[in-house]
Amino acid sequence: MAIDFFEQTSERLQDLNATERKLFDYVVKNMHVVKDMSIQKFAETQFLSTTSIFRFTQKLGFSGYADFTNSLLVTTHSHRQPDLTGVNSEQNFSKNYLENAIETVRVMSQKDSDKVVALLKTKPRIYIVTDDHTHTIGQYVERLFIGLGFHAYFPETAYQRQNLVNRIRQQDMIIALSYSGKDDALVEFIQRIFLSERPHLLSITRADNNPLQMLSDTNFYAFADPIRLNDMYATSSITMLMIVEMLVYEYMAKQKDDV
C-alpha cells in the first residue's frame, strides 16, 4: 500500500548526496508533474540515466519507481491529511493552517539544519534581510539572535541595507526571508555582495524554483496559502518563524550538550 511521500522520506534525507538532494528538491517543487512521468521521462529532465533514478527512489526507501510514483499520487491527492483530533476543522483555514505547518517541519533537511547549527557555533555576525512582506519577521529574528549573544543586525530601510554591501564578509551569515523568493531589490542586494564576498546565505522561501533559493547555500521551504485581503498581503508567516525557531532551539540544545 502506498504511503505519504514525506512520511516515507523524512528519515532518509540526511543520507542523500548533493545530486540526490537536488533531485528530491525538484520532486517536492514539481510533485504534481513528476507523479505522471515515466522513469525515462524523469531521467531525461534531470539528464541522468534511468538506473540513477531507480537508485534514487530506493535510497528514499521505495521498492522501485512505481512505488515512488504511487506515493506521489497518494500525497498529492490526499493533501497530506494529518491527525486533527480535537481541533475545530470545520473551517478550512484551520485545517490548511495546520497542514502547512506540518509539511514545513516534515521537509526540513536534518543535514541542512546540522550545517546551519555548526555554522552558528562559530558565532558569525548575522545579517537579516527581507522583502516588504516579511519586514516584521526580520525584526523578531534580529531580537532572537541578539538575545542569544550574536552580533545580529536587521536593516530597517533600503538605505541601511545598501550600506551593508561593503561591510559583510565571508565569515558572516545572511538570513534572507522572502516567501516568493523573487523580490528584485533583495536578490540584487545579495548579488552585489557576492561580487566581492561569499558569506553563507540561508534563505527561507516557498517550495519552487526562485532566484533567492538558487543563490542560497541552505534553503528551507515554508508552506503557506497565498492570501490577500482588500489588496493587502495577508499570507501567513508562521511557518517561516517555525523554521527559524527550530534552528535556534537545535543550536541551544547543542550548546547545552557541549557544556
N, C-alpha and C positions, 0 to 999 in steps of 0.2 A: 504494500500500500504506500503510495507516495506521501511524503510528509512535507511540511513547510520548509522552504529553501533556507531561510535564515536560521531556523531551529537546527537543521541538518549541518550547516556550515560554520556556525558561530564558534565552535570549539576548535576548528581546524585552520582558521585564518592565520594564526601566528606561524603556521608551518609552511605557508606559501612563500615562494621566492618572488623576486621583483616582477618577473614576467607573469607569473601566475596571479599576483596581486592586481596587475593591470587588467588581466582577463576578468577577474572577479569584479573589479570596479565597472568594467564595461557591461557585465551581465546585470549588475544592480541598476545601472542607469538605463539599460535597454531591455529590461526583462520582458516587456510586452512584445518585443520583436524577436528576441532570442528563443523564446518558448516555441515559436513556429519554424525555426531554422533547422535544416538538416545538419548533420555533423560536417558534411562537406562545405555547406554554405557558411557556417560559423567559422570553420578553419580558413576559408578564403577571406573573410572580412578581417581576420586577425593576422593574415599572412603566415599561418602556421600549418603544420601537417595535421591530418585527422588523428594520427597517433598521439600528437602532443595534446590535442583537445581531449581525447579519450583519457589520457593520463591525468589531465587537469580535473576532469569530473571525478575520477577515482580518488584523487587526493582530497577532494571535498567530501568524500565519504559515500559517493554514489556507486552503484554497481556498474554503471556504464552510462552512455549518453542518453539512452531512452529514459532511464531512471532520473537523470538530471533534468531533462525537459519536462517530464511528468511533474516533478517537484515545482518547476517554474509555473506550470499550468495551475497547480493547486494553490500556489501562493498568490498569483495574480487574480485568480477567481474568488478566493476566499477573503482577500484583502487582509490576511494575517489576523484573523479574529482572535483576540486574547480573552482570557477569563475576566469578565467584568462583573463578577458576582458582587452584589452589594452596592453597585454603582448605578445611579439613575441613567440608564442608556436609552430612555425613550426619546431623548433629544439627540439627533445625530451628531451634533457638535461635541457632546460629551464623549461619545464613543470614538470619534475621529481623533479627538484631542489625546486620548489615552493610547490609541493605536500608533499615532505619530511618535509619542514618547517612547513606547516600547520598541518600535522599529529603529529609532535613533540609537538606543542603547545596544540593540541586537547587532547592528552592523559596525559598531566601533571596533576597530582592529586593536587587539591587545598588543601586537607588535609595535604599532604606531604609538599607542599610549605609553608603552615602556620607553620608546625613543624620546618622547617628549619629557617624561619624568626624569630620565637620565640627563637630559639637557638642563632641566630646571635645577638639578642638583649641583650644577656648575655655577649657579647664581648669575645667569646672564641679565643684562639690562633688558627690560621688556617694553616694547612699544606697541600700543594697541591702536589699530586703525579700523575705521568702519565706513559704511556708506550712510546716507542720511537716515535710513530706516532703522539702523541699529546703534544710533548715537548713544542712547541711554544705557544700552548694554555695555558699551565701551567704558562708560563712567563707572559702572559697577565692577567690571573686570579690573580696572585700574585700582580701585579701593581694595579689592580682594587680594591682589598681589602685593600691594603696599603693606597690607596687614600681615602678610607672611614674611615681610622683611626684604622684599625685592625693590630694586630701583625700577619702578614702573611709571610709564607716562602715557596719557591719552590726550592727544592734541584736540582741543575743543573746536578749533576753527581751521579752515583751509589754509590760512596764512601760517598758523602754528605748525600744521603738518608739513608744509613745504619747507619750513625752516629746519626740519629734521633730516632732509635729504643728505646733507653733508656731515651729519652727526652720528648716524647709525653705522656700526662697524660689524665685521664678520662674526665676532663672538656674541653678538646680540641676538635677540629673538623678536620677531614681529608676529603679533597675533592679529589676523585680519578677519573681520566679521562682516559677511555680506551674504544674505540668503540667495540672491540671484547670481552672485559672483561675476557680475557684468558691469559694475559701476566704473565708468570710463576714468573718472578722476582717481579712484582708488587704484585701479590697475596701472595707470600711468605713473602714479607715485611709486609703486613697487618697482616698475621697470626702470625708473630713474635711479633708484637706489642700487639696483643690480648692475648698473653700468660701471660702478666703482667698487662696490662691496657685495658680499653674498651671505648675509645673515640667514639664520634659519627662519623660514616662513611657514607658520602654522595658520591654516585657514579653516573656517567653518562656513560651508555653503550648502545649497541644496544638492541633491544627487543627480547631477547631469554634467555634461561637458561644458565648462565655462572658463573664461580666461584666468580667473583667480585660482581656480583649482589646478589648472595646468602649470602655473608658476610655482606652486607650493611644494615644500619638502614633505609636509604631512598635511593631509586634508581629512576632515571629518564631515560626515553628511548629517545635516539637520533636516528632519522631515516635518513639514507643516502644510496646511491647506491655505493657499493664497486667498486672502480676504481683503476686500475694500469696502469701506462704509462711507457713502456720500463722497466718493473720490479721495477718501483718506485711507492710507495704507494701514491695515489692521491685522496683518499676518502675525500669528503668534511667534514670539521669540523664545518661548520656554525651552525648546529643545536645544537651542544654542547655549543657553545658560546651563542646561544639564551637562552638556559636553565639557564646558569649562570647569564646572564644579567637580565633575567626576575626575578630571585630570588633576585638579588641585587636591582632592581627597586621596588619590593614589600617591601623589607626591608627599603629602603629610604622613601617610602610612609608612612609606619608605624611609622618611626621615626618622620616624619613631623607631623603626626596626634597626636603623644604623646606630642609634644611641646606645 
